Each structure stands twice: as C-alpha cells, then as structure tokens.
Amino acid sequence: MRLLAKRAGLLRGWRRWLAAFTAGAIGALAMPPFGFLPALVLSLAPAIWLLDGTMKEGPSRLAPLKPAALLGWFWGFGTFVAGLWWLGAAFLVEAEEFAWAMPFGVLGLPALLAFFPAAGFALARLLWLPDARRILAFAFGMTIAEWLRGHLFTGFPWNSPGMALGQNLWLMQSASLVGLYGLTFLSLCIGAAPAVLLTGPAGRARWAVPALAAMMLLGMAGFGYWRLPAEASATVRDVRLRIMQPNLPQDAKFNPRNRDAIMRHYLTLSARPGKDGAAPTHIIWPESAFPFLLHRDPASLAQIGALLEPGSVLITGAARMDEPLPGEAVGKFYNAIQVIDDRGTILGAYDKVHLVPFGEYVPKFLDALIKAFGLRQFVHIPGGFEPADKRMTLAIPGLPPVAATICYEAIFPNEILADGPRPDLILNVTNDAWFGQTPGPYQHFAQARLRAVEEGLPLLRAANTGISAVIDPYGRIVDELPLGVEGNINSTLPVAEAATVYSKGGKFSLTVTLVICLMLLVVRRGKHSTFP
C-alpha cells in the first residue's frame, strides 16, 4: 500500500489527471443517498498523494501551483459529474425543447464548479508542508474554496464535503456548533488523515494523525449521542398538520390544460381523513402547485375555502404576479408561498429571494444572447421570476413565526432566517419532480434537514414527488413520505429548541478555526520533517 501511495505521487500527464478524476468521482458515494463514509477516505487520501507528487515540479515555490490547480480541477470535475449527473433529468421533462442542452448541465456545470476545488488545491499547495500538517493545508484550502462556492455567482453549496457527516443523526449534531462549513473542515481533516499512514514517518508516529482523526469522529458521535434527547420533542398545542404530496409528473404540472384535473387531485387528496379522524388546522401544499395564477382565480380560491374547516388555513406554493405598472403589458412574477383561509381569502405571502439561475431567471448579461437563439429558462414565466428584495418572516394564523424557504433556498446556511426576532419553524416547499427517481431529491432533503439542526428549529417540508417530512429541531424525522409516493402526512408540530451555538454566533467559529489552522501552517515552516 505504501508503494501505491508513492506511485500516485509519481504519476504524470493523463494518468495523473485520470487518477484525480477517479478519486473525485469515488467521493460522490459519501454523499446522500449512499452515505458510504469510507468513500470520503478513498477520495481524499489519493488527493493528498497526488499533491505530494507536485513537490519537486519547478525551481520556485509558485511553479507547482499550476499542476496542483489542474489536479484540483480534474478531482472536482469527477466529484461533480458523479454527484450531479441527475441534473440531466430536468432537460428531459420537455425533451423536444431542452434535450440538446443536456451535456451543458451534466458536463458543463461540473466543469465550471471544478474551478473551486482547483483554487482549493492551489491554495493548499501554496501552504504545503512535507509532514502531517499538509492535511491541515488541504483542509484549509478546500474549506475556503467550498465557502466561495457557496457564495460567489449566487452560490451553489450543493454536496459540500460536510454533507458526508451531515447526513448521520449523531454526527450531524455538530452542525449546531459549527454549521455546514465547519462540518466541511472536519470532513476534510478526517477523510484525508489516513493518507499519512502510507506516507508518514516509520513506526508508531505515522498512526498519530489518523488516530486523532478517529478520535475527532468518535467525539462528534459522542456529542451527538449526548445532545439527542431520549424522548420525542414536545409539540405545539392545537396544531394539526397535513402535508400533501401529490406525486404529479413535471410535464403534467406545468400544462395549463391539466389545471382542473390538478385542482381536483389536490382537493381530493387533501380531503382524505387522517388516522384519528381529526380535521387538520393547517394543510400544506408543495411549490408551484398550479399551472395558473391562483390569486387571480376566484373559483379555485372558493374551492380551497370549501375544503377548509372553519379557522383552518392552507399554505401553498404558487406563482404570483404584481399589477402591471403604467406602460407595462404584464406585471412582475414571483415564486411565492401563499396563505389562504376558509373563506378563500389570501392572508399573506412570501416571495422567493434566492432564485435558480437559468431555471427561474436568465442573468441580465446573458438575456439578449439567450433570446437571440430563441431559448428560455425552464419555467414558463414571461421574463422569468423576480427575486424579492429581502427575506421576510411569514405570519400564519395558528402557527409560530415561520422562516419560509422555497426549493433550493433551503441549501444555503446563513440564509434561512430573516433579520429581526427569531422564528420558531422552518417551512420548505419544493418541487423535485424535475429530477425523477435519482439521487437529487435525496440530496436536497438531506441539506434541508441539516438546516433544522443548525438553527434548532423544526422543519416542515412539502415536496411534489417527495421527500415530504416533519423534522424536529434535532434532525429526527417525525414522519415522512418517500420519493415517488402519493399521500398525506398527518402530524403534530415539534416545538423549537433554544437558539443553537451556531445560530447565536457559531458562524464565526469557522473564521477562528481557519485562522488557527493558518497559524499552524506558517509558524516554524523551516523545521518540518520530510517524507520517508
């Protein structure tokens, strides 16, 4: 095995890039829905060995940065192709119009995202030391890169390495202290540490770093075990939830000819009696529930009012349009959540803030080019959706204040809560029917679930084709409907816990961790050991 590690460092040319691509692709097995944690080691340890191979490339300290960046790009390309291939399913919903663009989603997006690990590898290589501290250099560089991936160009923190630990109930509890990016730093340290076994000093010393990583993993598991209460979470009084999962295929949902059939399906499914026969106080429907503007359809609002018991409300995803301004043919469209009472009156709405590029809108600088080729975004909205100006807490009768999120808004840590008083509930409505029976919906669900742990808030999730669920503030699944199943969840509402360390200020723990890490890497650089 030590010979294998040394040979990895000696690889050059296409063999080096193929090895990096393969190592990155293996790492996708550590992500949901697989959760095969050893894949993290099988992906990160070879990355360390390959970076070791750049030690003697060029006369200056900066010379190895180019091969290191190329390694990172191929490693990232493998990671994102293997982890995000399911995006191609969206191009087949309207295949006659979008199938030609599938390679751009399946290969083009991973190729762009791969520039972030390329930067991470290059930064790590800049701080590289031929001793065990190179594990810290790698974790430092890649954590910075992952943070940038989650924030630049609207951000896309999907399948961050922290999710390898963030899908296990005990291990995910550490997110209440350090959040997703803190878990990412820990995942990189733990997953890369075994590389030292094969390239470290002889004797017992080579076991020190892997042993420390194992202790970190056990410590996280122990903290999770300690943090999780033995009993179920308390519930909010007089709240009876019904989350409806219609399981409609995407091509049917967006076809206006199906509007009446869709409304009948929603109403019939929502009216099914629960297990105890008690009527729900709150019915929740998923994102973009209708192929029409609900707020401009009095007949449909009246049908919803007739469905509801006195005093109950329905919460649903629905497109919304402002009144046109003078001189405009149509108003601005918003992807929204609307709250409707038993009289069919819309009581309030939340408009989505963080839109999906090319899915819900076309970036302004590309708009003219897209139109010149006769193309459009996936959603059939003239001009695309507009983002809301700022995040707002949603007030719903009978519920505590709600942090509302639509679709992939739930994957962004630090963007869940609005400014002001802390809410007591996270609501996520989504439509993952675009991606069929693939890993995509499982990955989306796992990321939304981690937000509950980070903030110490229960999560209600309504998804068109699944996974719909009620999740308590510790990430425990109270009830769920699996992917591809039609039905209702009838449940109570878990009570929120006190604000977590992360929610109160743990966001700064990542900064402190990275500063300490950098200090360890730059102090006494001249007194490091060499590889055996």
C-alpha positions in Angstrom: 0.0 0.0 0.0 2.9 2.4 0.7 4.2 1.6 -2.8 0.7 2.5 -4.1 0.8 5.9 -2.4 4.3 6.6 -3.8 3.3 5.6 -7.3 0.3 8.0 -7.1 2.8 10.8 -6.4 4.9 9.8 -9.4 2.1 9.9 -11.9 2.4 12.4 -14.7 0.3 13.5 -17.6 -3.0 11.9 -18.4 -2.5 9.2 -15.8 -2.3 11.9 -13.1 -5.5 13.6 -14.3 -7.4 10.3 -14.6 -6.4 9.3 -11.1 -7.6 12.7 -9.8 -10.9 12.4 -11.7 -11.4 8.9 -10.4 -10.7 9.8 -6.8 -13.1 12.7 -7.0 -15.9 10.5 -8.5 -15.5 8.0 -5.7 -16.2 10.8 -3.2 -19.7 11.1 -4.5 -20.5 7.8 -2.8 -20.1 9.5 0.6 -23.0 11.9 -0.3 -26.7 11.1 0.1 -28.4 8.8 -0.6 -25.5 6.4 -0.4 -23.7 7.8 2.7 -20.8 5.4 2.3 -18.3 7.2 4.7 -15.2 5.2 3.7 -15.6 6.7 0.2 -14.5 10.0 1.8 -11.1 8.5 2.6 -10.9 6.8 -0.8 -11.4 10.2 -2.4 -9.3 12.5 -0.2 -6.3 10.3 0.6 -5.3 9.9 -3.1 -5.8 13.7 -3.4 -3.1 14.1 -0.8 -0.7 11.7 -2.5 -1.3 13.3 -5.9 -0.5 16.7 -4.4 2.6 15.3 -2.8 3.7 14.5 -6.4 3.9 18.2 -7.2 6.6 18.9 -4.5 9.5 19.0 -7.0 7.9 20.5 -10.0 9.7 23.7 -10.9 12.5 25.7 -9.4 10.3 28.1 -7.5 7.6 27.8 -4.8 5.0 29.0 -7.2 5.8 26.6 -10.0 3.8 23.6 -8.6 0.6 25.7 -8.3 -0.4 25.1 -11.9 -0.2 21.3 -11.7 -1.9 21.5 -8.3 -4.7 23.5 -9.7 -5.1 21.1 -12.6 -5.3 18.2 -10.1 -8.0 20.1 -8.2 -9.9 20.8 -11.4 -9.9 17.1 -12.5 -10.7 16.0 -9.0 -13.6 18.4 -8.8 -14.8 17.5 -12.2 -15.0 13.9 -11.2 -16.8 14.8 -7.9 -19.4 17.0 -9.6 -20.0 14.7 -12.6 -20.6 11.7 -10.3 -22.6 13.7 -7.7 -24.7 15.9 -10.0 -25.4 13.7 -13.1 -29.0 13.6 -12.1 -29.4 17.3 -13.3 -29.7 15.8 -16.8 -33.2 14.6 -15.9 -34.5 18.2 -15.9 -33.6 18.5 -19.6 -35.8 15.6 -20.5 -39.0 16.9 -19.0 -39.5 18.9 -22.2 -37.1 16.9 -24.2 -38.2 18.3 -27.6 -37.0 21.8 -26.4 -34.2 21.1 -24.0 -32.6 17.7 -24.6 -29.9 19.2 -26.8 -28.7 21.2 -23.8 -28.3 18.1 -21.5 -24.4 18.0 -21.9 -24.2 21.6 -20.7 -25.9 20.6 -17.5 -24.3 17.2 -17.0 -20.8 18.2 -18.0 -20.7 22.0 -18.4 -21.8 22.9 -14.8 -19.4 20.4 -13.2 -16.6 21.8 -15.4 -17.4 25.3 -14.1 -17.8 24.2 -10.5 -14.5 22.3 -10.7 -12.6 25.7 -10.7 -13.4 26.0 -7.0 -11.5 22.8 -5.9 -8.8 23.9 -8.4 -8.4 27.0 -6.4 -8.6 25.0 -3.2 -5.8 22.6 -4.3 -3.7 25.5 -5.4 -4.1 27.3 -2.1 -3.4 24.1 -0.2 -0.2 23.5 -2.3 0.9 27.1 -1.5 0.9 26.2 2.2 2.1 22.6 1.7 4.5 21.0 4.1 6.1 17.6 3.8 4.8 16.4 7.1 1.4 15.7 8.7 0.5 19.4 8.6 -0.2 19.1 4.9 -3.6 17.6 6.0 -4.4 21.0 7.6 -3.2 22.8 4.5 -5.6 20.7 2.3 -8.5 21.2 4.7 -7.8 24.9 4.9 -7.6 25.4 1.1 -10.6 23.3 0.3 -12.8 24.8 3.1 -12.0 28.3 1.7 -12.9 27.0 -1.8 -16.2 25.5 -0.6 -17.2 28.7 1.2 -16.5 30.6 -2.0 -18.6 28.0 -4.0 -21.5 28.7 -1.6 -21.4 32.4 -2.1 -19.9 33.6 -5.4 -22.1 33.9 -8.6 -25.3 33.4 -6.5 -23.7 30.4 -4.7 -24.2 26.7 -5.1 -23.1 24.8 -1.9 -24.7 21.5 -3.1 -22.9 18.3 -1.9 -20.3 20.2 0.2 -17.9 17.6 1.8 -19.6 18.4 5.1 -22.7 16.5 4.0 -20.7 13.3 4.3 -21.0 13.8 8.0 -24.2 15.9 7.9 -26.5 13.0 7.0 -25.8 10.8 10.1 -28.1 11.7 13.0 -25.3 11.6 15.6 -22.7 13.3 13.5 -25.0 16.0 12.2 -25.5 17.4 15.7 -22.1 19.1 15.5 -23.7 21.4 12.9 -25.5 23.0 15.9 -22.0 24.3 16.9 -20.2 24.9 13.6 -22.7 24.7 10.7 -22.2 23.2 7.3 -18.8 24.8 6.6 -17.4 23.7 9.9 -18.5 20.2 9.1 -16.8 20.5 5.8 -13.5 21.4 7.5 -13.9 18.4 9.8 -14.8 16.1 7.0 -11.7 17.1 5.0 -9.4 16.6 8.0 -10.9 13.3 9.0 -11.2 11.9 5.4 -7.6 13.0 4.4 -5.9 12.0 7.6 -5.4 8.2 6.7 -3.1 9.4 3.8 -0.4 9.9 6.5 -0.5 6.1 7.2 1.2 5.4 3.9 3.4 8.4 3.5 4.3 9.4 7.1 7.3 8.6 9.3 8.1 5.0 10.2 6.9 3.4 13.4 4.1 4.4 15.7 4.3 8.1 14.8 2.5 7.5 11.5 -0.6 6.5 13.4 -0.8 9.7 15.4 -2.8 11.8 12.8 -5.2 9.0 11.8 -5.8 8.2 15.4 -6.5 11.9 16.1 -9.0 11.9 13.2 -10.7 8.8 14.6 -10.9 10.5 18.0 -12.5 13.5 16.3 -15.1 11.3 14.6 -15.8 9.5 17.9 -16.0 12.8 19.7 -18.6 14.1 17.2 -20.6 10.9 17.6 -20.4 11.1 21.4 -21.5 14.8 21.3 -24.4 13.8 19.1 -25.4 11.0 21.4 -25.3 13.4 24.3 -27.2 16.1 22.6 -30.1 14.0 21.3 -32.8 13.7 24.0 -34.2 10.3 24.7 -37.8 11.4 24.4 -39.6 12.9 21.4 -39.8 16.6 21.1 -42.7 18.4 22.7 -45.4 19.6 20.3 -47.2 22.9 19.8 -50.7 22.8 21.2 -53.8 22.9 18.9 -51.8 22.4 15.7 -52.7 19.5 13.5 -50.7 19.4 10.2 -51.5 17.8 6.9 -48.7 17.9 4.3 -50.0 16.8 0.9 -47.7 15.1 -1.6 -49.5 14.8 -4.9 -46.7 13.0 -6.8 -47.5 14.6 -10.2 -45.0 14.3 -13.0 -43.4 17.6 -14.0 -44.8 17.6 -17.6 -48.3 17.4 -16.2 -47.8 20.1 -13.6 -46.9 22.8 -16.0 -49.5 22.0 -18.6 -52.4 24.6 -18.4 -54.7 22.0 -19.9 -54.5 20.0 -16.7 -55.5 22.8 -14.4 -58.9 21.4 -13.5 -57.6 17.9 -13.1 -54.7 19.1 -10.9 -57.0 21.1 -8.6 -59.4 18.1 -8.3 -56.4 15.9 -7.4 -55.1 18.3 -4.8 -58.5 18.8 -3.2 -59.4 15.1 -3.2 -56.1 14.0 -1.7 -56.2 16.8 0.9 -59.7 15.8 2.0 -58.8 12.2 2.9 -59.4 11.6 6.6 -56.5 11.3 8.9 -55.7 8.3 11.1 -57.6 9.8 14.1 -60.3 11.4 12.1 -59.4 14.9 13.4 -59.5 17.7 10.8 -56.2 19.5 10.2 -55.7 23.1 11.3 -53.0 23.6 8.6 -52.8 22.0 5.2 -49.5 22.4 3.3 -49.1 22.0 -0.5 -45.8 22.0 -2.4 -44.1 24.6 -4.5 -45.6 25.9 -7.8 -48.7 23.9 -7.2 -50.7 25.3 -10.1 -50.2 25.9 -13.8 -52.1 29.2 -13.4 -52.1 32.2 -11.1 -54.1 31.2 -8.1 -54.6 34.7 -6.7 -56.4 35.6 -10.0 -58.7 32.6 -10.0 -61.7 33.2 -7.6 -63.2 29.8 -8.5 -60.1 27.9 -7.3 -59.9 30.1 -4.2 -63.5 29.3 -3.4 -62.8 25.6 -3.8 -59.9 25.8 -1.3 -62.1 27.7 1.1 -64.8 25.0 0.8 -62.1 22.3 1.6 -61.0 24.0 4.8 -62.7 23.7 8.2 -63.6 26.9 10.0 -60.5 28.6 11.4 -58.0 26.4 9.4 -55.7 27.6 6.7 -53.9 26.3 3.6 -50.3 27.1 2.8 -49.3 26.5 -0.8 -46.6 27.3 -3.3 -48.0 29.4 -6.2 -46.7 31.8 -8.8 -47.8 35.4 -8.1 -47.9 38.5 -10.3 -47.9 42.1 -9.3 -50.2 44.6 -11.0 -48.6 45.9 -14.2 -47.1 49.4 -13.9 -48.3 52.1 -16.4 -46.9 51.2 -19.8 -46.3 47.5 -19.0 -48.2 44.7 -20.6 -47.7 42.3 -17.6 -46.5 42.8 -14.0 -43.6 41.1 -12.3 -43.9 37.4 -11.5 -42.7 35.9 -8.2 -42.3 32.4 -7.0 -44.3 32.6 -3.8 -45.9 30.8 -0.8 -49.5 32.0 -0.2 -51.6 31.5 2.9 -55.4 31.0 2.3 -58.2 30.9 4.9 -61.5 29.1 4.9 -63.2 32.0 3.1 -60.8 31.6 0.2 -59.0 34.8 1.1 -55.2 35.2 0.7 -54.0 36.3 4.1 -50.3 36.7 3.3 -47.4 35.7 1.0 -43.7 35.1 1.0 -41.8 35.8 -2.2 -38.7 33.7 -3.0 -35.4 35.7 -2.6 -32.7 33.3 -4.0 -33.7 32.2 -7.4 -32.3 29.4 -9.6 -30.1 30.8 -12.4 -31.4 29.6 -15.8 -34.2 27.7 -14.1 -36.2 30.6 -12.8 -34.5 33.6 -14.5 -31.8 34.3 -17.0 -28.9 36.5 -15.8 -29.2 40.0 -17.3 -25.9 39.9 -19.1 -27.0 36.8 -20.9 -30.6 37.7 -21.5 -30.1 39.2 -25.0 -27.9 36.3 -26.1 -30.4 33.7 -24.9 -33.3 35.4 -26.7 -31.2 35.7 -29.9 -31.0 31.9 -30.0 -34.7 31.6 -29.2 -34.1 30.0 -25.9 -35.7 30.5 -22.4 -35.4 29.4 -18.8 -37.1 26.1 -17.7 -40.1 27.8 -16.0 -42.9 29.1 -18.3 -43.0 32.6 -17.0 -42.6 35.6 -19.3 -39.2 37.2 -18.5 -38.7 34.8 -15.6 -39.3 35.3 -11.9 -38.2 38.4 -10.0 -36.4 38.0 -6.6 -37.9 39.5 -3.5 -36.0 42.4 -2.1 -35.3 40.7 1.2 -36.1 37.7 3.3 -39.3 38.0 5.4 -40.7 36.0 8.3 -44.1 34.7 7.3 -47.0 35.1 9.7 -49.5 32.2 9.5 -52.6 32.1 11.8 -52.2 29.4 14.4 -48.5 28.8 13.8 -45.4 30.4 15.4 -43.4 32.8 13.2 -42.2 30.9 10.1 -38.9 31.0 8.3 -40.2 30.3 4.8 -38.0 28.8 2.0 -38.8 27.7 -1.5 -37.0 24.9 -3.3 -33.2 25.2 -3.1 -33.2 28.2 -0.8 -33.0 25.6 2.0 -29.5 24.5 0.9 -27.9 27.9 1.9 -26.7 28.1 5.5 -27.0 31.6 7.0 -29.8 32.5 4.6 -32.7 30.8 6.4 -33.6 33.4 9.0 -34.7 37.0 8.3 -33.4 39.9 10.3 -35.4 40.5 13.5 -37.0 38.2 16.0 -36.1 34.5 15.7 -38.8 32.4 14.1 -39.8 29.0 15.6 -40.3 27.0 12.5 -38.7 26.4 9.1 -41.1 25.7 6.1 -39.7 24.4 2.9 -42.0 23.8 -0.1 -40.3 22.4 -3.2 -40.9 20.6 -6.5 -38.2 18.0 -7.2 -40.2 16.3 -9.9 -37.7 17.7 -12.4 -35.2 15.1 -11.3 -37.3 11.9 -11.1 -36.1 8.9 -9.1 -32.5 10.0 -8.9 -30.1 11.0 -6.0 -31.1 14.6 -6.5 -34.2 14.7 -4.3 -32.4 12.7 -1.5 -29.5 15.2 -1.6 -31.9 18.2 -1.4 -33.8 16.6 1.5 -30.6 15.9 3.5 -29.4 19.5 3.1 -32.8 21.0 4.2 -32.7 18.6 7.2 -29.3 19.9 8.3 -30.8 23.5 8.4 -33.1 22.3 11.2 -30.0 21.1 13.3 -28.0 24.3 12.6 -30.8 26.5 13.8 -32.5 24.3 16.4 -35.8 24.7 14.6 -38.4 22.1 13.4 -38.7 21.8 9.6 -41.9 21.1 7.6 -41.2 20.1 4.1 -43.8 19.7 1.3 -42.4 18.2 -1.9 -44.5 17.4 -5.0 -43.0 14.0 -5.6 -41.2 13.7 -2.3 -39.4 13.7 0.1 -42.0 15.4 2.3 -41.4 15.3 6.0 -41.8 16.7 9.5 -38.5 17.0 11.2 -37.8 18.0 14.8 -35.1 20.6 15.9 -32.5 17.7 16.2 -32.9 16.5 12.7 -35.0 13.5 13.7 -37.7 12.5 11.2 -41.1 12.6 12.9 -42.9 11.4 9.8 -42.2 11.3 6.1 -43.4 10.3 2.7 -40.8 8.6 0.5 -39.9 9.7 -3.0 -42.5 8.8 -5.7 -45.4 8.2 -3.3 -48.8 9.9 -3.3 -50.3 10.7 0.1 -50.6 12.9 3.2 -48.6 13.3 6.4 -50.8 14.0 9.4 -48.7 15.2 12.2 -48.2 17.5 15.1 -45.7 20.3 15.1 -42.5 19.9 17.2 -41.6 22.8 19.5 -38.5 24.8 18.6 -35.4 24.5 20.9 -33.3 27.4 22.2 -31.1 29.1 19.7 -28.0 26.9 19.0 -24.4 28.0 19.4 -24.2 28.2 15.6 -27.4 30.3 15.4 -26.2 32.7 18.1 -22.7 33.3 16.7 -21.1 30.0 15.8 -20.9 31.3 12.3 -17.7 33.0 13.4 -16.2 29.7 14.7 -15.2 28.8 11.1 -13.2 32.0 10.9 -11.4 31.3 14.2 -10.7 27.7 13.1 -9.2 28.8 9.8 -7.1 31.5 11.5 -5.7 28.9 14.0 -5.1 26.5 11.1 -3.2 29.1 9.1 -1.0 30.0 12.1 -0.1 26.3 12.5 0.9 26.2 8.8 3.0 29.4 8.7 4.8 29.2 12.0 8.2 27.4 12.1 7.9 26.3 8.5 11.6 25.7 8.3 11.5 23.0 11.0 9.3 20.4 9.3 10.2 16.8 8.7 10.5 15.1 5.3 8.8 12.2 3.7 10.4 8.8 4.3 
